[in-house]
Amino acid sequence: MSGPELETLVLADAAAAAGRAAAILAAEARAAVEARGRFALALSGGSTPWAMLRALAGEPVPWPQLHVFQSDERAAPAGSDERNWTHLREALLARAPLPPAQLHPMPVDDPSLEAAAARYADELARVAGAPPALDCVHLGLGSDGHTASLVPGDPVLEVADADVAVTGVYAGWRRMTLTYPALARARRILWLVTGEGKRDALARLRRGDPGVPAGRVRRDRALVIADRAAAGA
């Protein structure tokens, strides 16, 4: 194993995992607001988190002090089903009393994605300090071991001087993503991994295998919530 052991909770099924993850996010939010007066949260896409976000909308959360960022986004048209923000809005933002000024979608409509990434990094710093330290980052896990849009073989994996960067084309889209330096400063990382198709990738993540992008994410502030299908339990 590379680095410290990765704390892992295994729940019976995907619904139980989503509910536990929502409860943990709510507790993290309350603690952060008490300590620092705000909760800066970055959320990932994929199919796994939407049940978690629907559950989060029903949790006791200090919504007026919560800022929602994205860990990554496809450069797809606004409103597209390919955009993580579309589903995030439906699952959480339409259900919770979040002030519009505290919603921070990645600006992937900009003709220059690189310039947009730099602006997003500035927005992170304005809310979460310079350099920014997000209170919590939710991450998912692809079957190929990618997380956020840190994808296998892309030069974005080697970005060390920026908190937000742009990938090449992956599964049909260029993407904007938080980088390893931004993830390393997060006060908490919450992985949510469900489904038998993630079993091999989760095993490699838990080993700290640097051969997959997820295996290079900082481990000492991280918690994995998985279902039995993904954990092989």
C-alpha positions in Angstrom: 0.0 0.0 0.0 1.2 3.5 -0.8 0.7 6.0 2.0 -1.7 5.8 5.0 -4.6 3.4 5.0 -7.6 4.8 3.3 -10.6 4.9 5.7 -13.5 3.0 4.2 -17.1 2.5 5.2 -19.0 -0.3 3.4 -22.8 -0.1 3.3 -25.3 -2.7 2.1 -26.3 -1.1 -1.1 -26.1 2.1 -3.2 -29.1 3.7 -1.5 -27.6 3.2 2.0 -24.2 4.5 0.8 -25.9 7.7 -0.7 -27.8 8.3 2.6 -24.7 7.9 4.7 -22.7 10.2 2.4 -25.4 12.9 2.6 -25.4 12.7 6.4 -21.6 13.0 6.5 -21.7 16.0 4.1 -24.3 17.7 6.3 -22.2 17.2 9.4 -19.1 18.5 7.7 -21.1 21.6 6.7 -22.3 22.3 10.2 -18.8 21.9 11.6 -17.2 24.1 8.9 -19.7 26.9 9.5 -19.2 26.8 13.2 -15.4 26.9 12.7 -15.0 29.2 9.8 -18.4 30.8 9.0 -18.8 29.0 5.6 -18.7 25.6 3.9 -17.0 25.5 0.5 -18.0 22.2 -1.2 -16.9 20.8 -4.6 -19.2 18.2 -6.1 -18.4 15.7 -8.9 -20.6 14.3 -11.6 -21.3 10.8 -12.9 -24.4 8.8 -12.2 -23.5 7.9 -8.5 -24.0 11.1 -6.6 -27.5 12.2 -7.6 -29.2 10.1 -4.9 -26.7 11.5 -2.4 -27.6 15.1 -3.4 -31.3 14.4 -3.2 -30.8 13.1 0.3 -28.6 16.0 1.2 -31.4 18.4 0.4 -33.4 16.9 3.3 -30.6 17.1 5.8 -30.1 19.9 8.4 -27.6 22.0 6.5 -26.6 25.7 7.0 -27.6 26.6 3.5 -27.0 30.3 3.7 -23.3 29.7 4.4 -22.8 27.0 1.8 -20.9 27.6 -1.4 -21.1 24.9 -4.2 -18.3 24.5 -6.6 -17.6 21.7 -9.2 -14.7 19.3 -9.2 -15.1 18.9 -13.0 -17.3 19.6 -15.9 -17.6 18.7 -19.6 -17.4 21.4 -22.2 -21.0 20.6 -23.3 -23.8 23.0 -24.2 -25.6 24.7 -21.3 -28.6 22.5 -20.2 -27.2 19.4 -21.8 -27.6 16.1 -20.1 -23.8 15.7 -20.5 -23.2 18.7 -18.2 -22.8 17.7 -14.5 -24.3 21.1 -13.5 -27.6 20.1 -15.2 -28.0 17.1 -12.9 -26.6 18.8 -9.9 -29.2 21.5 -10.3 -32.0 19.0 -10.6 -30.9 16.8 -7.7 -29.9 19.5 -5.2 -30.1 23.1 -6.2 -33.8 23.0 -7.1 -34.6 21.4 -3.7 -32.4 23.4 -1.3 -32.5 27.2 -0.4 -29.1 28.0 -1.7 -28.4 31.7 -2.4 -27.7 32.0 -6.2 -24.5 34.0 -5.5 -23.1 31.0 -3.8 -23.4 28.7 -6.7 -20.3 28.4 -8.8 -20.6 26.4 -12.0 -17.5 25.9 -14.1 -17.5 28.4 -17.0 -17.2 25.8 -19.8 -19.1 28.0 -22.3 -16.1 30.3 -22.6 -14.5 30.2 -26.1 -11.1 29.9 -24.2 -11.3 27.1 -21.7 -7.9 27.9 -20.5 -8.8 31.5 -19.6 -12.0 30.3 -18.0 -10.1 27.8 -15.9 -7.9 30.6 -14.6 -11.0 32.7 -13.7 -12.5 29.7 -11.9 -9.3 29.3 -9.9 -9.6 33.0 -8.9 -13.2 32.4 -7.8 -12.1 29.5 -5.7 -9.5 31.7 -4.0 -12.0 34.5 -3.4 -14.2 32.1 -1.4 -11.8 29.5 0.0 -8.6 31.6 0.5 -5.4 32.0 -1.3 -4.3 29.4 -2.0 -7.8 27.9 -1.8 -8.6 25.2 0.7 -12.0 23.7 0.0 -13.7 22.4 3.1 -14.8 19.2 1.3 -14.5 17.7 -2.1 -16.8 14.9 -3.1 -15.2 12.5 -5.6 -16.5 9.7 -7.7 -14.5 6.9 -9.3 -14.5 5.7 -12.9 -14.1 2.1 -13.8 -10.7 3.1 -15.5 -9.6 4.7 -12.2 -10.2 8.3 -13.2 -11.6 10.8 -10.7 -13.0 14.3 -11.3 -11.6 14.7 -14.8 -8.1 13.5 -13.9 -8.1 10.9 -16.6 -5.6 8.3 -17.6 -2.8 9.5 -19.9 -3.8 13.1 -20.0 -1.2 15.9 -19.4 -3.6 17.4 -16.8 -2.3 14.7 -14.4 1.1 16.5 -14.3 -0.3 20.1 -13.7 1.4 21.3 -10.5 1.1 25.1 -10.8 -2.6 25.6 -11.2 -5.7 24.6 -9.2 -8.0 24.3 -12.3 -7.0 22.9 -15.7 -8.4 21.7 -19.0 -8.1 18.2 -20.4 -7.9 16.9 -23.9 -10.8 15.1 -25.4 -12.0 12.2 -23.1 -15.1 10.2 -23.9 -16.1 12.8 -26.5 -15.5 16.0 -24.5 -12.8 18.3 -23.3 -13.2 18.9 -19.6 -12.4 21.4 -16.9 -11.2 19.9 -13.6 -9.6 20.6 -10.2 -6.0 19.5 -10.2 -4.1 17.4 -7.7 -2.8 20.5 -5.9 -6.3 21.8 -5.3 -7.4 18.3 -4.0 -4.4 18.1 -1.8 -5.4 21.3 0.1 -9.0 20.1 0.7 -9.8 19.7 4.4 -11.8 16.6 3.7 -12.3 14.3 0.7 -15.4 12.2 0.5 -15.4 9.3 -2.1 -18.7 7.7 -3.0 -18.3 4.5 -5.0 -21.0 2.1 -5.8 -21.6 -0.8 -8.2 -19.8 -4.0 -9.2 -18.2 -2.3 -12.2 -16.1 -0.2 -9.8 -14.7 -3.1 -7.9 -11.3 -3.3 -9.5 -10.8 0.5 -9.6 -11.8 0.7 -5.9 -9.3 -2.0 -4.9 -6.6 0.0 -6.7 -7.7 3.2 -5.0 -7.6 1.6 -1.6 -4.1 0.3 -2.3 -2.9 3.7 -3.4 -1.9 2.5 -6.8 -0.3 5.4 -8.7 -1.1 3.6 -11.9 -4.6 5.0 -11.8 -5.3 8.7 -11.4 -7.5 8.2 -8.3 -4.6 6.4 -6.6 -2.6 9.6 -6.5 -5.1 11.7 -4.5 -4.1 12.5 -1.0 -5.3 9.8 1.4 -4.9 11.1 5.0 -8.0 13.4 4.9 -10.1 11.0 2.8 -13.1 8.8 3.5 -14.5 6.2 1.1 -18.2 5.3 1.3 -18.9 2.2 -0.8 -21.5 -0.4 -1.3 -20.9 -4.1 -1.0 -21.0 -4.5 -4.8 -18.1 -2.1 -5.2 -16.1 -3.3 -2.2 -16.5 -7.0 -3.0 -17.8 -7.5 0.6 
